């Protein structure tokens, strides 16, 4: 597939920044423009003709109204509506107005990648995390040594990878059979050690600093995130 020209439309600059890093820097895709409200979104689509638009339902000016206006433009842009969380009535309204796909904003990195490829193949759907099937049990991975530079423990590295994959605290707790309070404690330690203050910043940091990587559609701890044997 040729390089996809992507535009991001969201009222939250931090979310746009994080998504841009993940798509543009980490995954090698091309984010050509950003918008913070509906009017800016309509203008950039008209001028720049992106291939794909990630549009927040709650953007200033209204996500549905923005979609309706985009439908009047001579543009072939494919729109993916982002919601937090996905609501069936709004999902249906967005699809009727031309959205190719509806996603939860807390979707994992692999889900964003799959959506981009799916939409560019003209597939329609709702790959929401709410609709994920329960994953089959997997055997435990071999012990992971923490990166010396950031002084992360084995468990902290596993939590970092889970956050980068879009897991919630509850999901991480169930995966490692610990309490949610324990997960919060690990996250607090990780935030302090690497100097971030949110899950999105942590996911971006993990990818851009080589702690994790996307392999076969899954987020994995990278070789550079593991200490060599002593």
Secondary structure, 3 states (H helix, E strand, C coil): CCCCEEEEECCCHHHHHHHHHHHHHHCCCEEEEEECEHHHHHHHHHHHCCCEEEEECCCECCHHHHHHHHCCCCCCCEEEEEECCCCHHHHHHHHHCCCCEEEECCCCHHHHHHHHHHHHCCCCECCCHHHCCCCCCCCCCCCCCCCCCCCCCHHHHHHHHHHHCCCCHHHHHHHHCCCHHHHHHHHHHHHHHHCCCCHHHHHHHHHHCCCEEEECCEEEECHHHCCCCC
